Amino acid sequence: MIGVMDVVHWIDHHIIIVMMIMFVAIVVSTYWPSRKNSIERQGQIPFKDDV
């Protein structure tokens, strides 16, 4: 039976791998080709003239 301390111990030793997977998932979801137009529009907001 796996206890809570076993999970905490595993996370303690593998936290860098977990964080790297999370970082890559965020980057991939942000730069996914279908989201390109949304990212481009949001990136152009500072360059638009105030009306």
C-alpha positions in Angstrom: 0.0 0.0 0.0 1.3 3.4 -1.0 1.2 6.0 1.8 1.2 9.7 1.7 4.8 9.9 2.8 5.8 7.7 -0.1 4.2 10.1 -2.5 5.8 13.1 -0.8 9.2 11.4 -0.9 8.8 10.6 -4.6 7.8 14.3 -5.3 10.7 15.5 -3.3 13.2 13.6 -5.4 11.5 14.2 -8.8 10.1 17.8 -8.4 12.4 19.1 -11.2 11.0 16.6 -13.7 7.4 17.5 -12.6 8.1 21.2 -13.0 9.8 20.7 -16.4 6.8 18.8 -17.7 4.5 21.5 -16.4 6.6 24.2 -18.1 6.7 22.4 -21.4 2.9 21.8 -21.3 2.3 25.5 -20.7 4.7 26.5 -23.6 3.2 24.0 -26.0 -0.4 25.0 -25.1 0.5 28.7 -25.5 2.2 28.3 -28.9 -0.1 25.7 -30.4 -0.7 26.6 -34.1 -4.5 27.1 -33.7 -3.9 29.8 -31.0 -1.5 31.9 -33.2 -4.1 34.5 -34.1 -5.2 35.0 -30.5 -1.5 35.4 -29.4 -0.8 37.9 -32.3 -3.9 40.0 -31.5 -3.0 40.2 -27.8 0.6 41.1 -28.6 -0.5 44.0 -30.8 -2.5 45.7 -28.0 0.4 48.0 -26.8 0.9 49.2 -30.3 -2.6 50.3 -31.0 -3.5 54.0 -30.8 -5.7 55.1 -28.0 -9.0 56.3 -29.5 
